Amino acid sequence: MTTAETQQDRAVAPALAAETTFALGTAAGYLLAVTLHLGYLEPGLLLAAVVAVPALARVRAPRGPGAPLAD
């Protein structure tokens, strides 16, 4: 395998992860908003809270992966 092929392979995985994330996020929003008849505000707030919880946890406890919880 050449260096160009290796670099191209490394670029494909993050692109696929981003596309999958966007597709699933759109599907979840559509399911909550339209299929379950919740409108757009409530699912938007719910999904924002789902994203905010781990983000706030990361800010409050900036430890590396696998670090012990008790210091």
N, C-alpha and C positions, 0 to 999 in steps of 0.2 A: 504494500500500500504506500502510495506517495504521500508527501507532506500535504499537498493540496487536498487530497482525498480525506486525510485525517482532519484537517481544518474544516472541511465541508461537513463531515460527519458531526463534528462538535457544534457546528452552527445549526444543525437540523433539530436536535433534541430540544433546545430552549424555544425554538420557533414553534415546534409542535406542542410543547407544554403551554405556551401562551395562547395559541389558537384553541386548544382544548379547554383552557380555563375560561376564555371569553365565550366559547360556545355553551359551556355548562352554566355559566353565570347568566347568559341570556335566556337559556331554557328555564332555569330556576325562577328568574324574574317573571317570565311569561306565564309559567305555571301558577305562581302565586297571584299575579295581577289579573289575569284573564280567566284562566280555567277555574280557579277557586273564587272568582268574583270578589277580590279584595281591593280592586283599584290599583293605583300606582304608588300612592304615598306610603301606605302601611308596609308593603313588601320592600320598598326602598329603605325605609327606616329599619326594618328587620334585618335586611342583608347588610346594611351599614353597621349595625350592632354586631353582627356575626364577624365582620371583618375587623371591627375596632377592638374586640376583646383580646385576640392574640397580639394585636399591634400594641395595645397598652401594656399587656403582660411583658412583652419584649422590652419596652421602654423602661418599665419599672425594675426588671431583673435582667440586666444585660450580661448574661453568662454565655459561655460558648456551649456548643453541642456536647452533651455528655458530662457537663460539669455537675458536681454534687449540689443539691439544693441547700444543704446546711453548710455554712462555712465555719 
